[in-house]
Amino acid sequence: MVVDFIRKNAVHPRRIQSKFLLNNVGLFQAVSCSKLSVLAKLTPTNQASFVTQTFPASANLRNITQPKRGFTSSFRSFYQKYPSLAPYHVYPPRIFPASVRRNSSLSSDSKTSTDLHVAANKNFGSRPHNQSPNSGTSSHESLLKTQQKSSDSSSAESDHKPSQEPRKVTFWSILVLAKGQGKNFFIAAALLLISSSISMSIPYAVGKILDAGSSSAESGFTEIMGIPSSKFYMGLLGLFLIGSICNFGRIFTLRLLSENIISRLRSRLFAKCLSLDGRFFDSHLHGDIISRLTTDSSIVGKSLSTYLSDGLRSTVSAVTGIAMMLYTSLTLTGYMSLIVPPIALGAFFYGEYVRKLSRKTQDALGDLTRVSEERLANVRTTQAFLGERQEVHRYNNYIRNLFNLAKKEALAGGFFFGSTGFCGNATVIAILALGGKMVAAGDITVGQLSSFLLYTVYAGGSIIGLSGCFTDIMKGLGAAGRLFDLLDSVPKVVPSTGLPVPSTIRKSVLTFDKVGFAYPTRPKSAIFKDLSFEIQPGMNIAIVAASGGGKSTVSQLLLRFYDPISGKILANGTDISTFNVQQWRRNFGVVGQEPVLFTGTIRDNIAYGNPDATQEEIEAAAMRADCGFIYTFPDTWDTQVGTRGLQLSGGQKQRIAIARALLRTPAFLILDEATSALDGEAEVMVNRTIQALMQNRNMTTITIAHKLATIRSADLILVVGDGRIIEQGKFEELSRPGSYFYRLIKWQLGKMDDVPSQ
C-alpha cells in the first residue's frame, strides 16, 4: 500500500539540462536526485525492503509525495491520466525490448531477496577494531557469494561494451520502440487510406469528364456518368473536403505520435546514460552522447512516424495506380511495368549506401557537437590565449568532413533521382505515342488515355516517393544503430541491483584491503597496487599524495564510480560491491574541487540531493555551511545562480556545495580538495566552515587535500605513494624531518625544486 501510494503521487522531476548533467554525471549519481527513480526500478519484493530502509515508520510519508517547488499537483494528475507521455522517472516506459529492461531491474526471486535483506541487517554489526577484515565467514557473506556469482557472470567482462556483438539493426528492431502506440498508428493508417483513395479517384473522374464532354459536344454537356454535371461537381468537391479533413487528422496524429516516440526515447536514453558508470564516460565524449540524445533520436522517431506514413501513402498510391492502370489498359500497363525492376533495384542499392553513409554522418555530427560544446564552454580561455584563429580552423575541419559526407549523399541522391526521373519521363512519352495509336484505332477513348497517363504519373511519383522513404528509413536505421549501442551498454557497476544497505552503516569501519586499480582508459598505468588502510567511524581522515598520486581516486572508488581491479573495499567486513549502489551513495555527501551548481535558484541547488527537504532544513544546512551571504541578495533563497553558478563567487559556490552535502545528513563526507581553487579570502572562509564540520563525530570526514590549513587538524593523515600507503599518523608525527610527508610539504611550499622520491 505504501509503495502504491508513493508511485501514484510521483511528480514531475526537476527540470535539468541534459548537457550539464552529462558533464557532471558523477555528482548526479552521487546525490541521487529522487528516491522515486530508484523505487520505480525495483521489483515488488525489493520495493518493500527499499521503503523500509528509506522511509522508516517515523517518516512523514506525506512530505515524500508533495510536489516539488515550482510545480503544481496538476503535473501529477496529468501524468496519471496520460502515462504514455510521462517522463521515464515517473512511469518507466515499456516500449523497449525485455533484454534492455532486464539490465535495469533487480532479481524477482522474492525468497532470496528477503533472506538476503534479513541476513544483511542481522549480521552487519560493529566489528572489533582488532579483528582482521578477512577473518571468519559469516552467513551473510555466504549469501553474498551467491549473488556475486550471478552479477559477475553478466558484468565482469562488459566494461560498457554490449553484452553481445553489436546487433544488426533492422526496421523491425526500431519498430519495437513504438510498441504501445498501435492505436495511434491504426487511426493514422485509416485516415491515410481514406485520403489516398480520394486522391486516386481524381484521374478516373478526369477521364469520365473528358469522355462525357467529347460524346456530348452537340447535345450539350449536361450529365457525367448519368449524374447531372452540377451534382457531379458538388459531389466531387465534397469528396475532396473529406480528403482534406482526413489529411489534417493524419498529419496531426502522426506529428503527435512522432513527438511522443522521440520524447520517450530521449527520456530512456538519458536515464540510461545516468545509470552508466565512469568507464562509459571515460570512453565516450559528451558531445557525441548529446548528439545521440538529440539528432539521432529525432531521426529514429521520424522514421517510425513521418517516413513510415509517407511510405505507406506511397505504397497505397502506387498499388491503387497500378490496379487502375491494369483496369484501364493491360497493354499499356505491360509496357509501363518494364521500368519497375530497374528502379526497385536502384532504390535498394541506393538505400544501403545511404544507410552506411548516415552512420558516418551521425558520427561526424557527434564530433562536431563535441568540439563546439567543449570550445564554447571554455571560450574565455580561448580568448585569453588568442586562440580564436586556430579554434575556427579546427572547427572548419570538422565542418569540412561533414560537408564531404553530405556531398557524397547529394551526389548519390542526384544520380538516383535524376535517372529515375528520366526513365519516368521517357516512359510517359512512350505511353503517349502508343496510346495515341490506340485511340486512333478505337481501342481506348481519349478519357481512358488521359486517366491512364494521370495514373502513370501518380504511380511513378509514388514509386519514386517510396524510394525516398526507403532512403529516409535507412538513415533512421543508421541512427538507430548508434542508439542501440548506447542502450545495449552494460555498466560494470549496475546502480539498481544489490543488497539493501543496513541502517548501522554510519557506525561502520571502512577498510581498503589490498586494493589495486587502474583507469579503464589507461589499463597499464596502475594507480593503486596494494592500497590498505582503515577508517574508523566518526574520524576525520586526510589523504595526501603528490599530484597524480591517486588522492581523488580514493573517493571515486568509495562512491563506486569504479570498482577495484583487485582487492576489496569493506564496510564492517562486508564488500561494498554487494550493496545497492544508489542506497550506498545515499550515505555520502560530496564536495569537489570545482563546485558544481545547476541553473536554478540557490534553494534548488542546496535541495538537489534531498528535494523533499523543508525550508527550515535547507536554512539549517546553509547556516552550518556559513552561507549567511544568501541574505545579502535581494531575492535571498530564490536568487538565480546562473549557468554553472557563474553569478556567484568561488567561495560562495563552494559553501553552497557544502550545504547541499550537509542537507543529506551523510554518514561519510568527502571533501575532495575543496579549497584548492579558491582565493585567499574565500579559502579562509571555507576552511573555517570545514573545521567546524570536522568536530561532528557522528559523521566520518574524508578530506583529500594538500594544503596545511586543511589537513593539520585531521585525526589521521594517510600518505599515498607508489600505489600504497607509505606513511600514516597525526600531523605532528609525520612532520618530522626526513619523512616523505615532510619533504612533500616542503615541495608544495616551494622549498624543494623536484617532487620528493619515496
C-alpha positions in Angstrom: 0.0 0.0 0.0 2.8 2.4 0.9 4.6 1.7 -2.4 1.4 2.1 -4.4 0.7 5.4 -2.6 4.2 6.7 -3.4 4.1 5.7 -7.0 0.7 7.2 -7.6 1.8 10.5 -6.2 5.0 10.7 -8.1 5.7 14.1 -9.6 7.5 15.5 -12.5 11.3 15.6 -11.8 13.1 18.9 -11.7 13.9 20.5 -15.0 17.5 19.9 -15.7 19.9 20.5 -18.6 21.0 17.3 -20.3 24.3 18.6 -21.4 25.2 20.0 -18.0 24.1 16.8 -16.2 26.2 14.6 -18.6 29.2 16.8 -17.8 28.6 16.3 -14.1 27.1 12.8 -14.1 29.3 11.7 -11.2 27.7 14.4 -9.0 24.2 13.5 -10.2 24.7 9.8 -9.4 26.3 10.6 -6.0 23.3 12.7 -4.7 20.5 10.5 -6.3 18.2 13.4 -7.1 15.0 11.4 -6.4 14.3 8.4 -4.3 11.3 7.7 -6.5 13.5 7.0 -9.5 15.1 4.1 -7.5 11.8 2.9 -6.3 10.3 2.7 -9.8 13.0 0.3 -11.0 12.7 -2.2 -8.1 10.7 -5.4 -8.3 7.7 -5.6 -5.9 9.7 -7.7 -3.4 12.6 -5.4 -3.2 10.3 -2.3 -3.1 9.3 -3.4 0.4 12.9 -3.5 1.6 13.6 -0.2 -0.1 10.7 1.5 1.6 11.7 0.0 4.9 15.2 1.3 4.6 14.5 4.7 3.0 11.2 5.7 4.6 11.1 4.4 8.3 7.9 4.2 10.2 8.6 7.6 11.8 9.0 9.3 8.5 6.3 11.7 7.2 5.3 10.0 4.0 3.2 13.0 3.1 6.3 15.0 2.6 7.6 12.5 0.1 4.6 12.8 -2.2 4.3 16.6 -2.1 5.0 18.3 -5.5 8.4 20.0 -5.7 8.6 23.7 -5.6 7.8 25.4 -8.9 5.3 22.7 -9.9 1.7 22.1 -9.1 -0.3 19.0 -8.5 -1.7 19.2 -12.0 1.5 17.5 -13.3 0.8 14.5 -11.1 -2.9 14.2 -12.3 -1.9 14.8 -15.9 0.7 12.0 -16.0 -1.7 9.7 -14.2 -4.2 10.3 -16.9 -1.7 10.1 -19.7 1.0 7.7 -18.5 2.4 7.2 -22.0 3.5 10.9 -22.0 5.1 10.7 -18.6 8.9 11.1 -18.3 11.0 8.0 -17.5 11.4 8.7 -13.8 7.6 8.9 -13.3 6.4 5.9 -15.3 9.3 3.8 -16.7 8.3 3.1 -20.3 7.7 -0.4 -21.5 8.5 0.3 -25.1 11.9 -1.3 -25.1 12.9 -5.0 -25.6 12.9 -7.2 -22.5 16.7 -7.6 -22.8 17.1 -3.8 -22.4 14.7 -3.5 -19.5 16.2 -6.6 -17.8 19.5 -4.8 -17.3 18.0 -2.2 -15.0 15.9 -4.4 -12.8 16.5 -6.5 -9.7 16.0 -10.2 -9.4 12.4 -11.2 -8.8 13.3 -14.1 -6.5 11.3 -13.0 -3.5 12.6 -15.6 -1.1 16.3 -15.0 -1.8 15.8 -11.2 -1.7 14.0 -11.4 1.6 16.6 -13.7 3.1 19.4 -11.5 2.0 17.8 -8.5 3.4 17.2 -10.1 6.8 20.8 -11.5 6.8 22.2 -8.1 6.0 20.6 -6.4 9.0 21.3 -9.3 11.2 25.0 -9.8 10.5 26.0 -6.2 9.8 27.2 -5.4 13.3 30.1 -3.4 14.7 33.4 -5.2 14.2 36.0 -5.0 16.9 38.9 -2.8 15.9 41.5 -5.6 16.3 39.6 -8.1 14.2 41.0 -8.7 10.7 38.7 -7.8 7.9 39.2 -11.2 6.4 38.8 -13.4 9.5 35.8 -15.7 9.5 33.0 -16.1 7.1 29.5 -15.1 8.2 26.3 -16.4 6.9 25.8 -13.0 5.3 29.0 -13.4 3.3 28.0 -16.9 2.1 24.7 -15.4 0.8 26.6 -12.6 -0.8 28.7 -15.1 -2.8 25.6 -16.5 -4.4 24.6 -13.1 -5.6 28.1 -12.1 -6.7 28.4 -15.1 -8.9 25.3 -14.2 -10.9 26.2 -10.5 -11.1 29.9 -11.1 -12.0 29.0 -13.5 -14.8 26.9 -10.9 -16.5 29.0 -7.8 -16.0 32.6 -8.7 -15.2 33.7 -8.6 -18.9 31.3 -5.9 -20.0 33.2 -2.7 -19.4 30.4 -0.8 -21.2 30.6 -3.0 -24.2 27.3 -4.5 -25.4 26.6 -7.8 -23.8 26.9 -9.4 -27.2 28.2 -8.4 -30.6 26.5 -5.1 -31.8 23.1 -6.1 -33.2 22.3 -5.8 -36.8 19.6 -3.1 -36.8 16.6 -3.8 -39.0 13.4 -1.9 -39.4 11.7 -4.4 -37.1 14.3 -3.6 -34.4 13.3 0.1 -34.3 9.6 -0.7 -34.8 9.7 -2.2 -31.2 10.4 1.3 -30.0 6.9 2.3 -31.0 5.3 -0.5 -29.0 2.2 0.7 -27.2 1.3 3.2 -30.0 -0.8 0.8 -32.1 -4.0 2.8 -31.6 -2.5 6.0 -32.9 -0.9 4.1 -35.8 -4.3 2.5 -36.7 -6.0 5.8 -36.6 -3.3 7.4 -38.8 -3.4 4.5 -41.2 -7.2 4.6 -41.6 -7.1 8.3 -42.3 -4.3 7.8 -44.8 -6.3 5.1 -46.7 -9.3 7.4 -46.9 -7.4 10.4 -48.1 -5.2 8.4 -50.5 -8.3 6.7 -52.0 -9.9 10.0 -52.6 -6.8 11.4 -54.2 -6.5 8.4 -56.5 -10.1 8.9 -57.7 -9.1 12.2 -59.5 -7.7 10.6 -62.6 -10.7 8.4 -63.0 -13.0 11.4 -62.6 -11.0 13.4 -65.1 -11.3 10.6 -67.7 -15.1 10.4 -67.3 -15.4 14.2 -67.6 -13.4 14.2 -70.9 -15.3 11.3 -72.3 -18.6 12.9 -71.3 -17.5 16.2 -72.9 -16.4 14.6 -76.2 -19.5 12.4 -76.6 -21.9 15.3 -75.9 -20.4 18.0 -77.9 -23.5 18.5 -79.9 -26.2 17.7 -77.4 -24.7 19.7 -74.6 -22.6 18.9 -71.5 -25.3 18.1 -69.0 -24.5 14.7 -67.5 -21.4 12.8 -66.3 -21.8 9.0 -65.7 -25.6 9.5 -65.7 -25.4 12.2 -63.0 -26.2 15.9 -63.6 -22.9 17.7 -64.1 -23.7 20.2 -61.3 -24.3 17.5 -58.8 -21.3 15.5 -60.0 -19.0 18.6 -59.4 -20.6 19.2 -56.0 -20.1 15.6 -55.0 -16.5 15.7 -56.2 -16.0 18.9 -54.1 -17.5 17.3 -51.0 -15.2 14.2 -51.5 -12.2 16.5 -51.7 -13.3 18.2 -48.5 -13.4 14.8 -46.7 -10.0 14.0 -48.1 -8.6 17.3 -46.7 -10.1 16.6 -43.3 -8.6 13.2 -43.3 -5.2 14.7 -44.3 -5.4 17.1 -41.4 -6.2 14.3 -38.9 -3.4 12.1 -40.4 -0.8 14.8 -40.1 -1.9 15.9 -36.6 -1.9 12.3 -35.3 1.4 11.4 -36.8 3.1 14.6 -35.6 1.9 13.8 -32.0 3.0 10.2 -32.4 6.4 11.3 -33.6 7.0 13.7 -30.8 5.7 11.1 -28.3 8.1 8.5 -29.5 11.0 11.0 -29.6 10.3 12.2 -26.1 10.1 8.8 -24.6 13.1 7.6 -26.5 15.2 10.6 -25.3 14.0 10.1 -21.7 15.0 6.4 -21.8 18.4 7.3 -23.4 19.0 10.0 -20.8 18.1 7.7 -17.9 20.4 5.0 -19.4 23.3 7.5 -19.6 22.9 8.4 -15.9 22.9 4.7 -14.9 26.3 4.1 -16.5 29.5 4.3 -14.5 32.7 6.1 -15.0 34.1 3.6 -17.6 31.5 4.6 -20.1 32.1 8.4 -19.8 35.9 7.8 -19.9 35.5 6.3 -23.4 32.6 8.3 -24.8 32.7 12.0 -25.4 29.9 14.2 -24.1 29.3 15.9 -27.5 28.7 12.5 -29.1 26.3 11.5 -26.4 24.3 14.7 -26.7 24.2 14.2 -30.5 22.6 10.8 -29.9 20.1 12.2 -27.4 19.0 14.9 -29.8 19.7 14.4 -33.5 19.8 10.6 -33.7 16.6 10.1 -31.6 14.8 12.7 -33.7 15.8 10.8 -36.9 14.6 7.5 -35.5 11.4 9.0 -34.2 10.6 10.4 -37.7 11.5 7.1 -39.3 8.8 5.5 -37.1 6.1 8.1 -37.9 6.5 10.6 -40.7 8.7 8.4 -43.0 6.7 5.3 -42.3 3.5 7.2 -43.1 4.9 8.6 -46.3 6.0 5.2 -47.3 2.6 3.7 -46.6 0.9 6.5 -48.5 3.2 6.0 -51.5 2.6 2.2 -51.3 -1.2 2.7 -51.3 -1.0 5.2 -54.2 1.3 3.0 -56.2 -0.8 -0.1 -55.7 -4.0 1.7 -56.5 -2.5 3.4 -59.5 -1.2 0.2 -61.0 -4.5 -1.5 -60.3 -6.4 1.3 -62.2 -3.8 1.1 -65.0 -4.5 -2.6 -65.4 -8.2 -1.9 -65.3 -7.8 0.8 -68.0 -5.4 -1.0 -70.4 -3.5 -4.2 -70.0 -1.3 -3.5 -73.0 -0.1 0.0 -71.8 0.4 -1.4 -68.3 2.6 -4.1 -69.7 4.9 -1.6 -71.3 4.8 0.6 -68.2 5.9 -2.3 -65.9 9.3 -2.5 -67.7 10.5 0.5 -65.7 9.7 -1.0 -62.3 12.6 -3.6 -61.9 15.5 -1.2 -62.6 14.0 1.5 -60.3 13.4 -1.0 -57.5 17.0 -2.4 -57.8 18.5 1.0 -57.9 16.4 2.0 -54.8 17.8 -1.0 -52.9 21.4 -0.3 -53.6 21.0 3.4 -53.0 19.2 2.8 -49.7 22.0 0.5 -48.5 24.6 3.1 -49.5 22.8 5.9 -47.7 22.4 3.7 -44.6 26.1 3.3 -44.2 26.7 6.9 -45.1 24.2 8.0 -42.5 26.1 6.3 -39.7 29.3 8.1 -40.7 27.4 11.4 -41.0 25.9 11.0 -37.5 29.3 10.2 -36.1 30.8 13.2 -37.7 27.9 15.3 -36.4 28.7 14.0 -32.9 32.3 15.0 -33.3 31.2 18.5 -34.4 28.9 18.8 -31.4 31.6 17.7 -29.1 34.1 20.3 -30.4 31.6 23.2 -30.3 30.4 22.3 -26.8 33.9 22.0 -25.4 35.3 25.1 -27.1 32.3 27.3 -26.2 32.4 26.1 -22.6 36.0 27.3 -22.4 35.6 30.4 -24.6 37.3 32.7 -22.0 40.5 30.5 -22.1 40.4 30.6 -25.9 40.1 34.4 -25.9 42.8 34.9 -23.2 45.3 32.9 -25.2 44.2 34.4 -28.6 43.3 31.0 -29.9 40.3 32.2 -31.9 42.0 31.6 -35.3 43.2 28.0 -34.5 39.8 27.1 -33.0 37.9 28.3 -36.1 40.4 26.4 -38.2 39.8 23.2 -36.1 36.0 23.7 -36.3 36.1 24.2 -40.0 38.0 20.9 -40.4 35.1 19.1 -38.8 32.6 21.0 -40.9 34.5 20.1 -44.0 34.4 16.4 -43.1 30.6 16.7 -42.5 30.3 18.6 -45.7 32.1 15.9 -47.7 29.8 13.2 -46.4 26.8 15.4 -47.3 28.3 15.9 -50.8 28.6 12.1 -51.3 24.9 11.7 -50.3 23.9 14.6 -52.5 25.8 13.1 -55.5 24.2 9.6 -54.9 20.8 11.1 -54.4 21.1 13.3 -57.5 22.2 10.4 -59.7 19.4 8.1 -58.4 16.5 10.6 -58.6 17.8 12.1 -61.8 18.0 8.7 -63.5 14.6 7.6 -62.2 13.0 10.8 -63.3 14.4 10.5 -66.8 13.2 6.9 -67.0 9.7 8.0 -65.9 9.5 10.9 -68.4 10.7 8.6 -71.2 8.0 6.1 -70.3 5.3 8.8 -70.4 6.4 9.8 -73.9 6.3 6.2 -75.0 2.8 5.8 -73.5 1.6 8.9 -75.3 2.9 7.6 -78.6 1.5 4.1 -78.2 -1.7 5.4 -76.6 -2.3 7.9 -79.4 -2.2 5.0 -81.9 -4.7 3.0 -79.7 -7.1 6.0 -79.6 -6.9 6.3 -83.4 -7.7 2.6 -83.7 -10.6 2.9 -81.3 -9.1 0.5 -78.7 -9.4 3.1 -75.9 -11.0 6.6 -75.6 -9.4 9.9 -75.0 -10.7 9.9 -71.4 -9.2 6.5 -70.8 -5.8 7.5 -72.2 -5.9 10.7 -70.0 -6.8 8.7 -66.9 -4.0 6.2 -67.7 -1.5 9.0 -68.1 -2.5 10.5 -64.8 -2.4 7.2 -63.1 1.1 6.7 -64.6 2.2 10.0 -63.1 0.7 9.1 -59.8 2.1 5.6 -59.6 5.5 6.7 -60.9 5.7 9.5 -58.4 4.6 7.2 -55.7 7.3 4.7 -56.6 9.9 7.4 -56.6 8.5 8.7 -53.3 8.6 5.1 -51.9 12.3 5.0 -52.9 12.8 8.3 -51.0 11.0 7.0 -47.9 13.1 3.8 -48.1 16.2 6.0 -48.1 15.0 8.1 -45.1 14.2 4.9 -43.2 17.7 3.6 -44.0 19.0 6.9 -42.4 16.9 6.0 -39.4 18.5 2.6 -39.2 21.9 4.1 -39.2 21.0 6.5 -36.4 19.2 3.7 -34.5 22.5 1.7 -34.6 24.1 4.4 -32.5 21.2 4.5 -30.1 21.2 0.7 -29.6 25.0 0.9 -29.0 24.1 3.1 -26.1 21.1 1.2 -24.9 22.9 -2.1 -25.1 25.8 -0.8 -23.0 26.1 -2.8 -19.7 27.8 -1.0 -16.8 30.2 -3.0 -14.7 28.7 -1.2 -11.7 24.9 -1.7 -12.0 23.2 1.0 -9.9 19.8 -0.7 -9.3 21.0 -4.1 -8.1 22.5 -5.3 -4.9 21.6 -5.8 -1.2 20.0 -3.1 0.9 22.5 -1.0 2.9 22.0 -1.7 6.7 20.9 1.1 8.9 24.1 0.8 11.0 26.3 1.9 8.2 27.0 5.2 10.0 29.0 3.3 12.6 30.9 1.1 10.2 34.6 0.8 9.7 35.7 1.4 6.1 38.6 -0.9 5.0 40.7 -0.8 1.9 42.1 -4.3 1.7 45.0 -4.7 -0.8 43.2 -2.6 -3.4 44.6 -2.5 -6.9 43.2 -0.2 -9.6 43.9 1.4 -13.0 41.6 3.6 -15.0 40.0 1.7 -18.0 41.5 4.2 -20.5 45.0 3.5 -19.0 44.9 -0.1 -18.0 48.7 -0.4 -17.9 49.2 2.6 -15.6 48.3 1.3 -12.2 47.1 3.9 -9.7 47.0 1.6 -6.7 48.9 -1.7 -6.4 48.4 -2.7 -2.8 46.4 0.0 -1.0 45.4 -1.0 2.5 44.1 1.2 5.4 41.2 1.6 7.8 38.9 4.5 8.6 37.2 4.3 12.0 33.7 5.8 12.3 33.5 9.5 13.2 37.1 10.2 12.4 38.5 13.0 10.3 40.9 11.4 7.7 43.1 13.4 5.4 44.6 11.7 2.3 47.8 13.3 0.9 49.8 12.5 -2.2 51.8 14.1 -4.9 49.9 15.3 -8.0 48.6 12.3 -9.8 49.2 10.0 -6.8 45.6 8.8 -6.6 44.1 11.0 -3.9 40.8 11.7 -5.7 40.7 8.1 -7.0 40.0 7.0 -3.4 36.7 8.9 -3.5 35.9 7.6 -6.9 36.2 4.0 -5.6 34.3 4.8 -2.4 31.4 6.2 -4.4 31.7 3.2 -6.7 32.1 5.1 -9.9 34.6 2.4 -10.5 35.3 -1.0 -8.8 38.8 -2.2 -7.8 40.6 -4.5 -10.2 41.9 -6.5 -7.2 41.3 -6.4 -3.5 38.2 -5.2 -1.8 36.7 -2.2 -0.1 34.8 -3.3 3.0 32.3 -1.8 5.4 32.4 -3.7 8.7 33.8 -6.7 6.8 31.2 -6.6 4.0 32.3 -5.9 0.5 30.6 -2.7 -0.6 30.3 -4.1 -4.2 27.5 -6.3 -2.9 25.4 -3.3 -1.8 22.8 -1.5 -3.9 24.8 1.3 -5.4 22.1 4.0 -5.1 21.4 3.2 -1.5 25.2 3.2 -0.8 25.7 6.6 -2.4 22.8 8.0 -0.4 25.1 7.8 2.7 27.7 10.1 1.2 28.0 13.9 0.9 30.5 15.1 -1.8 32.2 18.5 -2.2 34.5 18.6 -5.2 37.4 20.8 -6.2 35.2 22.6 -8.7 31.8 23.4 -7.1 29.1 22.2 -9.5 25.9 24.2 -9.4 23.0 23.8 -11.8 21.0 26.5 -13.4 18.2 27.5 -11.0 17.9 29.1 -7.6 20.0 28.8 -4.5 17.2 26.9 -2.8 17.0 24.4 -5.7 20.8 23.8 -5.6 21.0 23.2 -1.9 18.0 20.8 -2.0 19.3 19.0 -5.1 20.3 15.9 -3.1 17.2 16.0 -0.9 14.3 17.5 -2.9 11.8 16.7 -0.1 13.6 18.9 2.4 11.7 21.6 4.2 12.7 25.3 4.1 13.8 25.0 7.7 16.1 22.1 6.9 17.6 23.9 3.9 18.2 27.0 6.0 19.8 24.9 8.8 22.2 23.2 6.4 23.1 26.6 4.8 23.9 28.1 8.2 26.1 25.1 9.1 28.0 25.8 5.8 28.4 29.5 6.7 26.1 30.7 3.8 24.9 33.9 5.5 25.7 35.8 2.4 22.4 34.5 0.9 20.5 37.1 2.9 22.5 39.9 1.2 20.9 39.1 -2.1 17.6 40.8 -2.9 15.9 37.5 -3.8 17.7 35.6 -1.0 16.8 31.9 -1.5 15.2 32.5 -4.9 18.4 34.1 -6.3 19.3 32.6 -9.7 22.9 31.2 -9.7 23.2 31.3 -13.5 24.8 28.7 -15.8 27.3 26.7 -13.7 26.8 29.2 -10.9 28.7 32.0 -12.8 26.8 34.7 -10.9 28.4 33.7 -7.6 32.0 33.9 -6.4 34.1 30.8 -6.0 33.8 30.8 -2.2 30.0 31.3 -2.3 29.6 28.4 -4.8 31.8 26.1 -2.6 29.8 26.9 0.6 26.5 26.2 -1.3 28.0 22.9 -2.4 28.9 22.1 1.2 25.4 23.0 2.3 24.0 20.6 -0.3 26.2 17.8 1.0 25.2 18.5 4.6 21.5 18.6 3.9 21.7 14.8 3.2 23.0 14.3 6.8 25.6 11.9 5.3 27.4 9.2 7.2 30.5 10.0 5.2 31.5 13.5 4.0 34.1 13.6 1.2 35.9 16.9 0.7 37.9 16.5 -2.5 40.4 19.4 -2.5 37.5 21.7 -1.6 39.7 24.8 -1.2 42.4 24.3 -3.9 40.6 26.5 -6.5 39.8 29.4 -4.1 41.5 32.7 -3.5 42.9 33.6 -0.1 39.8 35.2 1.4 37.4 32.6 0.2 39.8 29.8 1.3 39.8 31.2 4.9 36.0 31.3 5.0 35.6 27.8 3.6 38.3 26.4 5.8 36.5 27.8 8.8 33.4 26.0 7.7 35.3 22.7 7.2 37.0 23.0 10.6 33.6 23.3 12.2 32.3 20.3 10.3 35.2 18.2 11.5 34.0 18.5 15.1 30.9 16.4 14.2 31.8 12.9 15.4 28.5 11.5 14.1 29.9 11.8 10.6 33.1 10.4 9.1 35.0 13.1 7.1 37.4 12.1 4.4 39.5 15.1 3.3 41.5 15.0 0.1 43.9 17.9 0.2 47.5 19.2 0.1 47.2 22.5 1.9 48.4 22.6 5.5 45.4 24.6 6.8 43.1 21.8 5.6 45.0 18.7 6.9 46.6 20.0 10.1 43.6 19.2 12.3 43.0 15.7 10.9 42.8 12.7 13.3 44.8 10.6 10.8 46.8 11.5 7.8 47.3 8.9 5.1 50.2 9.5 2.7 49.8 7.7 -0.6 52.8 6.9 -2.8 53.7 4.3 -5.4 50.1 2.9 -5.2 50.1 2.2 -1.5 50.2 3.8 2.0 53.8 4.7 2.7 53.1 6.8 5.9 50.3 7.4 8.3 49.8 9.2 11.6 48.9 12.6 13.0 50.3 15.8 11.6 52.9 16.2 14.4 54.1 12.6 13.9 54.5 12.9 10.2 56.1 16.4 10.3 59.5 15.1 11.5 62.4 16.0 9.2 63.3 13.2 6.8 59.8 11.8 6.4 58.2 11.7 2.9 55.3 13.8 4.2 57.7 16.4 5.5 59.5 16.5 2.1 56.2 16.6 0.2 55.0 19.6 2.3 58.3 21.4 1.6 58.0 20.8 -2.1 54.4 22.1 -2.1 55.6 25.2 -0.3 58.2 25.8 -3.0 61.2 24.9 -0.8 62.2 22.0 -3.0 62.7 22.0 -6.8 61.8 18.4 -7.5 59.0 16.2 -6.4 60.3 14.1 -3.5 61.0 10.5 -4.1 59.6 7.7 -2.0 
